[in-house]
Amino acid sequence: MVVNPLAPNWLNADVEANELVAGIWASGVLRNSAGEIQVAGLPVTEISKNFGTPVFVIDEAHARSTASRVRLSFESAFSPVGGSAKVYYAGKAFLCTEVVRWVSEAGLNVDVASEGELAVALAAGLDPARIGLHGNNKSQAEIERAVDVGVGTIVIDSLVEIGRVADAARRAGKTQRVRLRVNSGVHAHTHSFLATAHEDQKFGVSISNAPALVAEIRSNDSLEFVGLHCHIGSQIFGTDGFAESAARLLSLHAELLEGGPIPELNLGGGFGIAYTPADEPTPIEEIAQEIANVVSAECARLEIDIPVICVEPGRAVIGTSTFTLYEVGTTKDVTVDVVDDSGKATGQTAVRKYVSVDGGMSDNARPALYGADYSVRMANRVSDAEPALVRIAGKHCEAGDILVYADYLPGDVHPGDLLAIPGTGAYCWSLASNYNYLTRPPVVAVKDGAARVIVRGETEEDLLARDMGVIRKAQ
């Protein structure tokens, strides 16, 4: 095929436009003999017919097995060196009661970052002792509720919070287990909005200030200091950042042991997944093994016991389990001036096909927020038409309402076709909005050829329910 000069350098034109690239899609997603995408044996046309579009479609078996795989990877890596590991699912990626049950049944704990997320975890029947509460500005009500229900750990993010949590625990007659979030100074090379371990940022405290804050925690009888916490960023490939952060935190951990026992060390999450064929995420087994190697070596050097290592993956657990299904509304070919790498016009033109669908930035804000790249495939059929460079656009009144900046689809894609965008399990539904008063889509879980709604899609009535100016007819 002829490479479109508008295509980014990372986009591989040799990838067949109908191919479902392994690692991007859930394991239960494939094309049937008719060329239609199916998940766990259920064709997308049936999903569209029964649930409409847009719709988030989760391969339940894939989500469950990935959760188990992550837990087993860390347990298997730490057991030979005499250590142990705990995995917390980072609920901010995507949370509903069914997902809480899936991950808890796989042996994971759950990390929440608000009172609402806490309510979801509790509604799922999760033992509060298996919940960790995060947040840089926890309200007094959030803290008191967490203490009252018996949340396992609260992550202290500032000096102010020490007093708030201590007072809440004292009033409740409890001793609350807490961690202290520390910035290790290690920065994962990612989008600046995603970097959360800089000194100049809202989360945590610096390593230099940590000893004083730990001393303050320990001075309160109503608090139990169980360890440090760190998070170096998101969508990280490679292991160097995790290894360096672990080494720095262990040095501080060893220093703090002089004041008393510290059973755990939480190294956070941020493990990346593949969104496009150009992405090469590090296998979770390799990440776990490298962290275990560094932790065991550093603990030996420091002559300390290996603490229980905690990690908090979210995207790595749920991200690839899900695709979003859309219907094509319009297509148009747009002639574009070609520029070189410096932005200078070359005198050439090329055509980009804009394909607009019935969702957009209200169900996936990541491309608009971060410039995130996604892949797309025609879902209801295959075609041997010449591939065309496409840009998948949403229906919102924003020029930046783009879901897929660049991919190749068969050039005969037309209104009424179904498109599937993979890798939408994390930070898509959870960031969803009602911009332009669009309703948020349903979430459907598919297992053994059967689908069920696990999050109901919104209706127009839902949109109007909170509008106090709506004149309601008498019953």
N, C-alpha and C positions, 0 to 999 in steps of 0.2 A: 504494500500500500504506500501511497505518497504521504509523507509526513507533513502535517499542516504546520507552517512556520509560526503560528500563534500558540502552538502547544508548548508547555513548559518543558525544560530539559529533562526533568525526572520522569515524564510520562512516556512509558514504553509503547511505541507504536506497534511493536511486534506481538503484544498481547492481543489475542483474538477478541473481537468486540462482543462476543457472546459468552466468553469464558468466565467461570466463577473461580477466581484465583484462590487457591488454598491459603488458609491463614487469615483471610479477610472475612470470610463467611463462617457461620456456625457449621459444625460438623454435620448436622442433619439437613443442611440446605444443598440441594442439587437440582439439576434439570431432569424432568421425566422424558419419556420417549417422544412426547409431543413438543419438547423444547420449552415447556413451561417450568418456571421455578416452583419447587415445592419444599416445604419444611416439615420434617418428621412425617413425610408421606402425604401431607395436605397441600394441594395446589393453591397458588396465590389467587386464582380466579374465584375459588370457593371462599377464601378469606375476604376478598373484596366484596363478593356478593353478600356475605353474612354480616360483615362489620363495617363496610364502607371504606373510604380512603379520605385522608391519610390514616394509617394505622401502624402502631409499633407492634412488630411480630417477634416474639421471643421463642427460641428453641429451648424449651425447658430443660431437656436432658443435657444440652450443652452447658447451660448455666450451672446446673447442679454439678456436673462432672468437672467443670473448671474450678469451682469452689473447692471441691475435694482435692483436685490436683495441686492447687496452690498450698493448701494446708499440708498435704503429704510431702510436697517439695521441701518445705522448711523443716518439718519434723524429721525427714530422712537426712537432711543435711546436717542438722545439729545433734542428732542422736549419737553418731560415731565419735563426736568430740566431747561427749559428756554433757551436752547442753540440751535445752528444750526450747520450743518456740510456740507462740500464740499468734493466731491470725485474726485480725479484726476486719470485717468488711466495712469499707468506707461508704456509709449510706448516702452521702451527698451525691454519689454517682447516679444512683437510682434507687429509690426506696418505696416499697409498698409492702403490705403485710405478707403477701405470698413470697416475695423475694427474701424477706426476713426469715421466713420458715425454711426456704430452700437452703440458705447459707448456714442457718443454725443447725439444720439436720446434717449438713456437711461438716459440722464441727467448728464453724467459725463463730467468733464473737461479732458484735456490731458496734461500729463507731457512729455516733450521731453528733450533729453540730447545731441543733436548735431544739426548742421545746416541742415543735411540731414533729421533727424527726424522732424525738424521744417518744412522743405519743404513738407514732406508727409502730415503733419497735415493741412498745408495751401492748398495743392492741393485737399484735401478732402472737402474744403469749410468751415472749422471750423473757427468760429469767433476767431481772435487772442487773444481777451480779455479772452478767456477760455483756454489759453495755458500757462503753466509754463515751464521755461527753466532752466535746471540743467547743471552741469559740473564743474569739478575742474580746467579746463584750457580752458575756452571759448576764442576763437580767437577774435581779434578785429572785424573781419568781422561778426562773429556770433553775437556778442553783438550789433553791429550797425544794422544788419538786424532785430534782435529781437525788438530793440527800434523802428526802422522805421515802421515795420508792426503793432506795437501796442500790442506786447505780454503782457499778463496780469501781470505776475510776473517773475522776474529773481531772481534766488537763488544765492546770493553772497557767494563765497566759500573761499575768502581770502581778506586780506587788499588790495592787488594789484587790485583786481576786482572792489573795490569801486570806485577808480578813473577812471577806464576804463568805467564803466557803467555810472557814473556821467557825464563824458566828452561827451560820445555818446548821452546821453539824452539832455545835454545842447546844443550841436550842432544841434540837431533835434528840439529844441524848445519844448521839452516835459518834463513832470515829470514822471519818471519811477518808478513803484511799485517794491519793492525788499524785499526779505527775507534774513535772515542770517542763514547759515547752522552751527549748533552747535553740538558738540559731547557730549552727555549726560553722557558718562561714563558707560552706560548700555550696556552690551554685550549679545546678544542673543547667546545661546549655539549652534553653527552651525559650518560648515567648515570655517577654517580661511580665505579662499579666499572670502567668502561671508560676513564676519563680517565687517561692515562699520561704527562702532561707537567707535572704539578704539582711544585713544589719539594718538598713534603712527601709523597714517595712513593718506592717501592722502586727504581724504575728510574733509571739515569743519574746525571749530576752537574750541578750548576748551571753557568750560563754563567760566573759569576765565578770558579769553581774550575777551569774547563777549561784555561786557559793553563798552569797549573802541572802538570796531569796530562799535557798534550801534551808539555811539556818533559821530563817523566819518561819518557814513551814514547820520545821521540827520543834519550834518553841511553842507550838499550839498543841495541847493535849488532844484536841478534837480532830487532828489531822494525822494521817500516816503517809509518809513520803515513800512511794514505791518505785520511783525511778524517773529518769529523764525522758524527754520526748523530743523528736526532731523530724522535720519533713523538708526535703531539699528541692521539691518541685514536682512537676507532673509530665506525663508522656515521655519518660526517660528511656533511652536505649543505652545499653552498655551497663557495666557494673562499677566503673571507677569511682563515680560520685558516691554511690552507696558505701563502697569500701572506705573511702577517705573520711566520709562523715562518721561512719562507725568507729574508726580509729580515734578521731578527735573526741567523740562522745565518751569513749571508754577511758580516755585519759582523765577527763573530768569525773567520770563515774568513780574511778580509782581514788581520786582526791577526796571525793565526798564520802567514801566508805569510812574515812577516819571519824566521821560523826555518827556512824551507825550503819546498820545493814541496808542494802538497796537490792531488792530481789529482781527487779526487771529493768530493761532498757528498750524503749520503743523507738524504732528507726523509721517509722512512717511508711508511706507508700510511694506512688508515682511511677510504677512500672508501666511501660508503654505497650501499645498494641499496634497492629497494622491497620491502616485505613486505606492505603493504596498499595499497588504492587511494588512501589519503590521503598516502602517501609520494611525494615528488618529488625523487629523487636528482639531483644534478648530473651531466650526461653526462661521461664520462671525457675526451672530447675538450676540453670546456670547462675542466675541471680542469687538464689538461696545458697548454693554451694560456695560462691565467692564470699558472700557475707559471713557464712559459717567459718570459712578459712581465715578471714581477717579477724573475726571476733575471737576465735580460739588462739590465734597467734598473738594477738595483742594482750589477751588475758594472761597468757603464759609469760609474756614479756613483763607485764605489770605485776605478775605474781598474785593474781586475784582469781576468784571463782568466776566461771562464766554465768552471767545473769540470764534469766529467761528473756529471750529476744522476742519482741512483739513487732509485727508489721501491720500495715493498714492499706491493703490494695482495694481499690474500688473498680476503676476502669478495667484492670486486668482480670477481674472476676466476671463482670457483666457486659463489658463493651462489645465483644464479638458475638455474643449470644443473639443479638437483635439486628433486624433490618427494618427500615421504614418503607412502607408500600404507599405509592402515590399513583394518581392517574394523570396522564398528560392532557392538558387543556388546549394549548396552542404551541405552534413551532414557528420559528422565523429564521431565515438566513440573513446574517448581518455581515456586510463587507467592512473589513477593518484594515487600517493602514498598519503595515508591519514595521516594527522598529527593532533596532539592534540592542545589544545588552546595555549600551549607554543611553538608550532612549531616543536615539537619532533615527529619523525616518529613512527607510531603505528605498522608497519609491515603489515597493511592492504592496499588493493588497492580498488578503486572504479572507475566507469565509468562516465565520463561527456560527454554528447553529444554536440558537437559544430555544430551549425546551422548557416550557412553563408548566408547573404542576399545581395541584390543589392544596398544597401546604406552603411551608417556607420557614422564615426565620422565627416564627412563633412556635414551631416544633423542633427546630434545630438552629440555635443561635450561634453555634461555635464558628461557622465560617465567617459570619459578620463580626463576631467578637475578636477572634484570634487569627483569622485568615486560614482556618483549618481546612485541609484538603480531604475530600471523600471520593469514593468511587461510585459508579452507578452501572446498573445493568437493566436491559429490557427484561421484564419478568414474565409476561404472558406468552411470549413466543421467541423464537430465534429467527435470524434473517441472514441471508448471504449478500445483502446489499452492501455496497462499498461503505466502509466505516466513515463517519463524519465526526469532526471535533465538536463536542457539544458543551454547553454551559447550562446547568440545570438551575432554573430560576423559580423563586416562589411567587406568590400572588399578592404580596404586600406592596404598599405604596412606598417603597424604598428602593433606590437603585442598588443598594448593597444587599438586597434580599436574594442571596445566592446560596444554593445548597451544595452544588458541585461546580468548582471553577473550571475544571478541564478533565474530560475523559472522552473515549471514543465509543460511540454507539452505532449500530447499523443506520445508514443514512435515511432509511425509510421509516424511522420512528415517526409516529403520527398521533393526532388527538385520539384519545380512547385507549392507547397503550398503557400498560402498567409498568412502572419503574420501581426498582428496589435499590435503596441505598443502604449498604451494610455498615456495621460498626457503630450503630446509633444507640447502643444500650446504655452508654454512660454520658451524662451531661447533656442529654437532648430533652427527654421528657422532664427531667428535673429542672431544666432552665426554661421550660415552655412558658409562654405568655398568651394573653388574649389580645395582642396587638391587632389593630383594625377590627377588633371584636370577632376574631376567629375563635372557634371553640377548640379546646385542647383535645387531641385525638385519644382514642382508647388504646389500651395496652392489652394485647392478646397473647396468651401463652399457648404453645402448641406442643403436644406430647402424644406419641403413638397415633398420629393421624387425626387427633381431635383437638379442637381449639376451644378455649374458654376466655372470657374477659376477666382480667385481674385488676384492671383499673378502668372504670366506665368512662367513655368519652363524654365530654360536656355537651349540653344542649343550649339552644337559644334561651330557654327558660332559666338555665343556670346563669347565663350572662346577665339577665335582667333581674335576678332574684335580689341582688344587693343594691339595685338602683332605687333609692327612696322616692324618686320623682315619678316612677311608673304608677299610673292610675290602674288599680286592679278592680276588675268587675266584682260586684257583690256575688257571693256564693249562692 
